[in-house]
């Protein structure tokens, strides 16, 4: 018997503002609303490559000097912008970014778990 879908993880409406660059707005079935900037989504990409990179950075920890893992003269890196977004079934969206990255599939479950609002941030801690 399938498990019932948690209404907190089910979107009632999804608006992706690629052309304006405003981000993604989701109204959830339980009445909660989330706004995701594209930079935030790019930084929290759930793909295996990005996940491995985050784990590697976390394993270096705060004890490592900042200059140990960065080049001597860090270059300016423009913020990633969304170039397109595509629904993946009824469970996710896939975003192609200006930095060439497009392998992350953002499931609605993942998006709800990384909601950047103050209420959700407190619940995660």
N, C-alpha and C positions, 0 to 999 in steps of 0.2 A: 504494500500500500504506500503510495507516494506521500512524502511529508508535505503539509500545507506550506504555501509560500508565506514567509514572514512579511507582513505588510510594510515593515520599515525598510525592506530591501526591494520593494516593488515601486517603480515610478508611475505616477499618475500622468505626468507630462514631462517631456524632455525638450529643451530648446538649446540648440547649438548655434552660437553666434560667430561663425567663421569669418564672414565678410567684415564685420565690425571689430572683430578681435576681442569681444567682450567676455568670451568664455562659454561655459555650459551652465545652464540653470535647470535644476530638476525639482519638481514638486513631487513629493513622495506620497504614497497612498495613505500613510498615517497622518498627513497634514504637515509634515516637516518640509522645509525648503532648503536646498543647497545651491551655492554658487561656487563654481570652480574656475579660476583663472587658468588660461592655457599654460602659463609658465608653471603653475602649481601642478597641473596634470603631467606636464613633461617631466618635472622633477620626481613625480611619484609614479612613473611608468611601471606597470606590472610585468613587463616582458622579462624573460630569463636573463638577458644581457644586462639590463638595467638593475635587476634584482641582485645579480652577482656583484655588480659594481658597488651597490649600496652596502652589501655585506662586507666587501673588501674594505670600504672606507670605515665602516663601523668597527671592524677588527683592528684597524690602526689606532682607533680610539683617540681620545683627547690628549694623551700623553705624548704623542708624536709631535715634534715641532712642525709648524705649518709649512715651513720651507722644505721639509724633507720629501714631500710628495708633489710639490708644485715646481714648475720651471723657474729658473732664476728671474726671468722677466715675463710674468704672466701676460698673455695677450687678452685684449678686450674680446669678450664673447657676447654677441647680441642675444637678447632674449628670444627664445623659440616662439614662433607664431604658428598657429594652426593654418594649414593650407587647404585641408579638406577633412571631412568627417563622414563616416559611413556606419549605418546601423549593422550590427552583427546579430542576426536573428532578432529575438525579442529579449535578449539578455545582456547586450553590451553595445558599446560603440568603439570604433577604431578611428584614431586621429592620425593624420599625416602632418608632420611638423616641418617647419622651414629648415631645420638642421638635417633633414634627410631621414629622420627616424619615423617609422610607421608600423613597427611590429607590435606595439602595445595594444592589447584588447582590454578595454576598461569595462569590466562587468559591472552591472548596477550594484551587485553585492560589494564589490571592491570600492566603488565610488561612495557608497553609503559608509563604508568602514573608514574612509579617509576624509569624510566631510570636514571642511576646515572651519565650520562655524564654532563659536565659543562653547555652545552647549555640548556639541559632540566632542570637542577637544577635551573638555573636562571629564566626560565619560570615559575617554580612552586612557586617561591618566590614573 
